[in-house]
Amino acid sequence: MTVLTIDAGTTGVTALMVGEDGRVLSRGYQEFAQHYPEAGWVEHVPEEIWQAALAACQSALDAAGTPPTCVGITNQRETAVLWNRKRGSSPRRAVVWQDRRTAGICTELREAGHEDRVTEVTGLRLDPYFTGTKLTWIKRNDQRAWSGVESGETAVGTVDSYIIARLTGGARHVTDASNASRTLLYDIRRGAWSEEMCELFGVPVSALPEVVPSYGSVGETDPEEFLGLRLPVSGIAGDQQAAMFGQNCYRPGTSKCTYGTGSFILVNTGEETVAPDHGLLSTVLWQHPDGRLEYALEGSIFVTGAAVQWLRDGLGLIDTAAQSEGLAASVPDSGGVVFVPALTGLGAPDWDPHARGAVFGITRGTGRAHLARATLDAIAFEVRDVAEAMARASGTQVPELRVDGGASANDLLCQIQADQLGVSVARPQVQETTALGAAFLAGLGTGVWSSTDELERTWKLDRRFEPGERDDAQYRRWRTAVERSKGWAELA
């Protein structure tokens, strides 16, 4: 038996066909456009995400040559999507998780004294990152689109909800608890939409999707809409929770870091929520079919892999992202250069939507290799910031960090990371663990796998990086640079 999984990421859609032994049998990938209508704004066209999903799935299916038994969904989280319930068409572009336009709304709500209550109910904080303030902005600024929400014609959700609606021909409007917990509208302890939060952000509960378990069949694909296939949709999780599932982080204390557009460090806290202190978030990992919720502490870093893409696309210093490793390795260190990649503000643990990217320490001797090295250093420093915050919050150090995502293929980055954390960094053979986790959830929901114990046997180590000497002086310069980057957008 095989499982088809759709990973609707920030810059493209990946589809995998996964076998019973956890091996990736085939894959497809299709990018879609990024839109930046104003400084700090990031938008996607929902129809382009859907067409990318169809193309990626067709490629994976063609290469596998065998039909799947079920389909799982994982997705970029927090992105706000609106679509017509009957036609599937969207009245406006989606507002992407990276988008910073709602900083003023967050300040308004914070100054009105709402942040402590928001955190108590949702485990999150008032930041433009999350879905709730994006929906508030749409309500205030795009009445044409919002009128359909108020009349009931238009559905509101995240990318998983939108993809499932398209897969099922509009028959199902659902999300799982992991995605719901990223919206600012969900009570993570009650395990339900919060009427209090919906009222605060101005979002009608009736427009929101039904919250369902993260695995188990929730509907069927419509053959007329989805490549002639009728399959159970049986696994759903936000991308970072799916990566935890794919990394077999099923026990309290296990942790992973996904290096994608941003980086996200999660530690499993079991069936108990941990107070989101030290700039961290408390979030749902997944919901079992019996209703049980499991949780994690999360540190969300907005720009890591995107910083390497900026070196490639913005500056033209490299032709491919993979070249960053060789270029950075050509110098012994960054030559004193420090790069703060706050290109869309700062996430954990600093949380400043007004911070902006900065490069310090440039001299006449600075070359492109030093900037490449400073970029890899910055990624490792950002993760160290979060890991140390987690140690303060939980009272224990992460014993080992499992890594995945595109940048985890960079050996130099993994070694710098191990050095900075002072713990081993373990990279699995399958690094597309976000998509793999969605496959595991879907297969668990339909009997391809019988238990997480069985799934644990599929994890195989590619390489372990042991910690060596740590450059604390450069890290201290990093923290000074971070402080200097804060509030920059407010000076304009």
C-alpha positions in Angstrom: 0.0 0.0 0.0 1.1 3.5 -0.7 0.1 6.9 0.6 -0.1 10.2 -1.3 0.8 13.3 0.6 0.4 17.0 -0.4 2.8 19.5 1.3 1.5 22.9 0.4 4.5 25.0 1.4 5.2 28.7 1.3 6.9 28.8 -2.1 5.6 25.6 -3.8 3.8 22.3 -3.4 5.5 19.0 -2.9 3.7 15.7 -3.4 5.2 12.4 -2.3 4.2 8.8 -2.7 5.3 6.9 0.4 5.6 3.1 0.8 4.8 1.0 3.8 8.5 0.9 4.8 8.5 4.7 5.0 10.6 5.1 1.8 9.7 7.9 -0.7 8.8 6.1 -3.9 8.2 9.2 -6.0 7.9 12.9 -5.8 6.5 15.9 -7.6 7.1 19.6 -7.1 5.6 22.8 -8.5 6.3 26.4 -7.4 3.8 29.2 -7.4 4.2 32.9 -7.4 4.9 35.2 -4.5 3.3 38.6 -4.5 4.6 41.6 -2.6 2.2 44.5 -3.2 3.7 46.7 -0.5 6.7 46.7 1.8 6.1 44.0 4.4 3.1 42.5 2.6 3.2 38.9 1.2 0.3 37.3 -0.7 -0.6 34.2 -2.6 -3.2 33.5 -5.2 -5.2 30.5 -3.9 -6.0 29.1 -7.3 -2.3 29.0 -8.1 -1.7 26.9 -4.9 -4.4 24.5 -6.0 -3.0 24.2 -9.6 0.5 23.6 -8.2 -1.0 20.9 -6.0 -2.6 19.2 -9.0 0.6 19.4 -11.0 2.8 18.1 -8.2 0.4 15.2 -7.5 0.2 14.2 -11.1 4.0 14.1 -11.3 4.3 11.9 -8.2 1.5 9.6 -9.4 3.0 9.2 -12.9 6.4 8.4 -11.5 5.1 5.9 -8.9 3.0 3.9 -11.4 0.7 2.6 -8.6 -2.5 4.2 -7.1 -2.4 5.4 -3.5 -4.8 4.2 -0.8 -5.3 7.5 0.9 -4.1 11.1 0.9 -2.6 13.3 3.6 -2.3 17.1 3.8 0.2 19.4 5.4 0.6 23.1 4.8 2.1 26.5 5.5 0.3 27.5 8.6 -1.3 30.8 9.7 -2.0 32.0 6.1 -5.5 33.4 5.8 -7.6 32.1 2.8 -11.1 33.0 1.7 -13.0 31.1 -0.9 -16.6 30.6 -2.2 -18.1 27.5 -0.6 -19.7 26.3 -3.9 -17.3 27.3 -6.6 -14.0 27.2 -4.8 -13.0 30.5 -6.3 -11.3 33.1 -4.0 -12.5 36.7 -3.8 -9.0 37.9 -3.0 -5.4 36.8 -2.5 -4.4 34.9 0.6 -2.5 36.9 3.3 0.6 34.8 4.0 2.0 34.0 7.4 5.1 36.2 6.7 2.9 39.3 6.1 3.5 42.2 8.5 0.6 44.5 7.6 -1.3 43.9 10.8 1.4 45.2 13.2 -0.8 48.2 13.9 -3.8 46.0 14.8 -1.6 44.0 17.2 -0.4 47.2 18.8 -4.0 48.4 19.1 -5.1 45.2 20.8 -2.0 45.1 23.0 -2.5 48.7 24.2 -6.2 47.8 24.9 -4.9 45.2 27.4 -5.9 42.0 25.5 -2.6 40.2 25.1 -2.5 38.3 28.4 -5.9 37.0 27.8 -5.1 36.1 24.2 -2.1 34.1 25.4 -4.0 32.4 28.2 -6.7 31.1 25.8 -4.6 30.4 22.6 -1.1 29.8 23.8 0.1 32.4 21.2 0.8 36.2 21.3 -0.4 39.2 19.5 1.8 39.2 16.3 1.1 39.7 12.6 2.3 36.1 12.1 -1.0 34.6 13.1 -4.3 34.2 11.2 -6.7 36.2 13.4 -5.3 39.7 12.9 -5.1 39.0 9.1 -8.8 38.3 9.1 -9.4 41.5 11.1 -7.5 43.4 8.5 -9.5 41.9 5.6 -12.7 42.7 7.4 -11.6 46.3 7.9 -10.1 46.9 4.5 -11.8 44.6 1.9 -15.5 44.8 2.5 -16.2 43.3 -0.9 -14.5 40.1 0.0 -15.7 40.1 3.6 -19.4 40.6 2.7 -19.4 37.0 1.5 -18.1 35.8 4.8 -21.0 37.7 6.6 -23.6 36.2 4.2 -22.3 32.7 4.6 -21.3 32.3 0.9 -17.5 32.6 1.6 -15.6 30.2 3.8 -12.6 31.3 6.0 -9.7 29.0 6.7 -6.0 28.2 6.4 -4.4 26.5 3.4 -5.2 23.0 4.6 -8.9 23.8 4.7 -8.8 25.3 1.3 -6.9 22.3 -0.3 -9.4 19.9 1.3 -12.3 21.9 0.1 -10.9 21.7 -3.5 -10.1 18.0 -3.1 -13.6 17.2 -2.0 -15.4 19.4 -4.5 -16.6 21.7 -1.7 -18.1 18.9 0.3 -15.9 19.3 3.4 -14.9 22.5 5.3 -12.6 21.2 7.9 -9.2 21.7 9.6 -7.4 19.8 12.3 -6.5 21.0 15.8 -2.8 21.7 14.9 -3.8 24.2 12.3 -6.7 25.7 14.3 -4.3 26.3 17.2 -2.3 28.8 15.0 -5.2 31.2 14.3 -5.6 33.1 17.6 -9.2 31.9 17.5 -8.9 28.5 19.1 -8.9 27.6 22.8 -6.1 25.1 23.1 -7.2 23.6 26.4 -10.9 23.3 25.5 -10.1 22.0 22.1 -12.6 24.2 20.3 -13.1 27.6 18.6 -13.2 30.3 21.2 -16.3 32.5 20.8 -14.5 35.1 23.0 -11.5 35.3 20.6 -13.7 35.2 17.5 -15.6 38.2 18.9 -12.3 40.0 19.7 -11.0 39.6 16.1 -14.4 40.1 14.4 -14.6 36.6 12.8 -17.9 34.7 12.7 -17.6 31.2 14.1 -20.0 30.0 11.4 -17.4 30.9 8.7 -14.7 28.7 10.3 -14.0 25.1 9.5 -15.1 22.1 11.6 -12.1 21.0 13.7 -11.4 17.3 13.2 -8.7 14.9 14.5 -5.3 14.9 12.8 -5.8 11.4 11.5 -8.7 9.3 10.5 -10.9 9.7 7.4 -12.7 13.1 7.2 -14.0 12.9 3.6 -13.3 11.6 0.1 -11.7 13.3 -2.9 -14.0 14.1 -5.8 -12.7 12.3 -9.0 -14.0 15.1 -11.2 -11.9 17.7 -9.2 -8.8 15.6 -8.3 -7.2 13.6 -11.1 -9.9 11.0 -11.4 -9.2 9.7 -7.9 -11.6 8.8 -5.1 -9.5 8.6 -2.0 -10.1 9.0 1.8 -8.5 12.2 3.1 -7.2 10.8 6.3 -4.3 12.9 7.6 -4.0 16.7 8.3 -1.4 18.7 10.2 0.3 22.0 10.0 3.8 21.7 8.5 5.8 21.9 11.7 3.5 19.5 13.5 3.7 17.2 10.5 7.5 17.4 10.7 7.4 16.3 14.3 5.3 13.3 13.3 7.7 12.5 10.5 10.6 12.7 12.8 9.0 10.3 15.2 8.9 12.8 18.0 6.0 11.1 19.8 7.3 11.2 23.3 7.6 14.2 25.7 11.0 15.8 25.5 11.7 14.9 21.9 12.4 17.8 19.6 13.1 18.8 16.0 14.1 21.8 14.0 12.9 22.3 10.4 15.0 24.5 8.2 12.6 25.8 5.6 11.8 29.4 4.6 12.0 30.0 8.3 13.0 27.6 11.1 10.8 26.1 13.7 11.9 24.3 16.8 9.3 22.2 18.7 9.6 20.2 21.9 6.9 17.6 22.7 5.3 18.4 26.1 2.8 15.5 26.0 -0.8 16.0 27.1 0.0 19.0 29.3 0.4 22.6 28.0 3.4 24.5 29.2 3.0 28.3 29.8 4.4 30.1 26.8 7.1 32.1 28.4 10.5 33.4 27.2 9.2 34.4 23.8 7.9 30.8 23.1 4.5 29.6 22.0 2.3 26.8 23.3 0.7 24.9 20.4 -1.3 21.7 19.6 0.9 19.0 18.1 -2.0 16.7 17.0 -5.4 15.5 18.0 -6.1 11.8 18.3 -9.4 10.3 17.0 -10.5 9.8 20.6 -10.2 13.5 21.1 -7.0 13.6 23.1 -4.7 16.5 22.4 -0.9 16.6 22.6 1.1 19.8 22.8 4.4 21.3 22.1 6.5 24.4 23.0 7.5 26.1 19.8 10.0 28.7 18.8 9.2 30.3 15.4 12.0 31.9 13.4 10.7 33.7 10.3 13.7 33.8 8.1 16.5 31.2 7.7 16.3 29.4 4.4 14.8 32.6 2.9 18.1 34.4 3.9 20.0 32.0 1.6 17.4 32.6 -1.1 18.1 36.3 -0.7 21.8 35.8 -1.2 20.8 34.0 -4.5 17.9 36.1 -5.8 18.4 39.4 -4.1 22.1 39.9 -4.2 23.2 37.3 -6.9 26.1 36.1 -4.8 25.3 32.4 -5.6 23.5 30.7 -8.4 21.9 28.0 -6.3 21.2 27.7 -2.6 23.4 24.6 -2.3 26.4 26.8 -3.3 26.2 28.6 0.0 27.9 25.8 1.8 31.0 25.7 -0.4 31.3 29.5 -0.5 30.9 29.8 3.3 33.4 27.0 3.9 36.0 28.8 1.8 36.8 31.2 4.7 37.6 30.1 8.3 34.9 32.5 9.7 32.8 35.5 8.8 35.6 37.9 9.3 33.6 39.7 12.0 30.6 40.2 9.8 27.2 39.7 11.5 24.0 39.3 9.5 20.6 39.7 11.2 18.1 38.2 8.7 15.0 40.1 10.1 13.7 40.5 6.5 10.1 40.1 7.8 10.7 41.2 11.4 11.8 39.0 14.3 10.0 36.0 15.6 11.0 34.0 18.7 12.4 34.9 21.2 12.5 38.6 20.4 9.1 39.2 18.6 9.5 42.5 16.9 7.5 43.1 13.7 9.3 46.4 13.2 12.8 44.9 13.1 14.5 44.8 9.7 17.5 42.9 8.3 20.9 44.3 9.0 24.6 43.5 8.2 27.3 44.8 10.6 31.0 44.6 10.6 31.7 45.2 6.9 35.3 46.3 6.1 37.3 46.7 2.9 38.4 43.0 3.3 34.8 41.7 3.4 33.9 39.4 0.5 30.9 37.4 -0.7 32.2 34.3 1.2 32.2 36.2 4.5 28.5 37.2 3.9 27.6 33.6 3.1 29.4 32.4 6.3 27.6 35.1 8.3 24.3 33.9 6.9 24.9 30.3 8.1 26.1 31.6 11.4 22.9 33.7 11.7 20.7 30.6 11.1 22.6 28.7 13.9 22.5 31.7 16.2 18.7 32.1 15.8 18.2 28.4 16.6 20.5 28.7 19.7 18.4 31.7 20.8 15.3 29.6 20.8 16.9 26.5 22.3 18.2 28.5 25.2 14.8 30.0 25.7 13.3 26.5 25.8 15.8 25.4 28.4 14.8 28.4 30.6 11.1 27.7 30.1 11.3 24.0 30.7 14.3 23.8 33.1 16.0 21.1 30.9 18.2 21.2 27.9 17.3 19.6 24.6 19.3 16.3 24.7 19.5 16.0 20.9 18.1 18.0 18.0 16.6 16.2 15.0 16.8 18.4 11.9 15.1 18.3 8.5 14.1 20.7 5.7 16.1 21.9 2.7 18.9 23.6 4.6 19.6 20.5 6.7 21.4 19.1 3.7 24.1 21.7 4.4 26.8 19.9 6.4 28.6 23.1 7.4 25.3 24.5 8.8 24.6 21.3 10.8 28.1 21.3 12.3 27.9 25.0 13.2 24.5 24.2 14.8 25.9 21.4 16.9 28.7 23.6 18.0 26.4 26.4 19.0 23.9 24.2 20.8 26.5 22.0 22.5 24.4 18.9 21.7 24.4 16.4 18.8 22.4 17.2 15.7 20.8 14.2 14.0 19.8 14.3 10.3 17.5 11.5 9.0 17.9 9.8 5.6 14.5 11.3 4.5 14.7 15.1 5.1 11.3 15.9 3.6 9.8 15.0 7.0 7.0 17.5 6.7 5.4 15.6 3.8 6.5 12.3 5.4 4.6 13.2 8.6 1.4 13.9 6.7 1.8 10.5 5.0 2.3 8.8 8.3 -0.8 10.5 9.7 -2.9 9.5 6.7 -1.6 5.9 6.7 -2.2 5.7 10.4 -5.8 6.9 9.8 -6.5 4.2 7.3 -4.6 1.2 8.7 -1.5 1.3 6.5 0.4 1.5 9.8 -1.0 0.2 13.0 0.8 2.4 15.6 3.4 5.0 16.2 5.7 2.1 17.5 5.6 0.7 14.0 6.3 4.1 12.5 9.3 4.6 14.7 11.1 1.7 13.0 11.0 3.6 9.7 13.3 6.4 10.9 16.9 6.0 9.8 19.9 8.2 10.5 21.8 9.8 7.7 24.5 11.5 9.8 25.0 12.7 13.3 27.0 15.9 14.0 28.7 16.1 17.3 29.4 19.4 19.0 32.9 20.9 18.9 34.4 24.3 19.9 31.8 27.1 20.2 32.4 30.7 19.2 30.7 32.5 22.0 32.3 35.9 21.1 30.6 35.9 17.7 27.3 34.9 19.3 27.6 37.9 21.7 28.2 40.1 18.7 25.1 38.6 17.2 22.9 39.5 20.2 24.2 43.0 20.1 23.4 43.2 16.4 19.9 41.8 17.0 19.2 44.6 19.5 20.3 47.2 17.0 18.0 45.9 14.3 14.9 46.3 16.4 12.3 48.9 15.7 13.9 50.0 12.5 10.7 50.2 10.4 9.3 52.6 13.0 12.0 55.1 12.2 10.8 55.5 8.6 
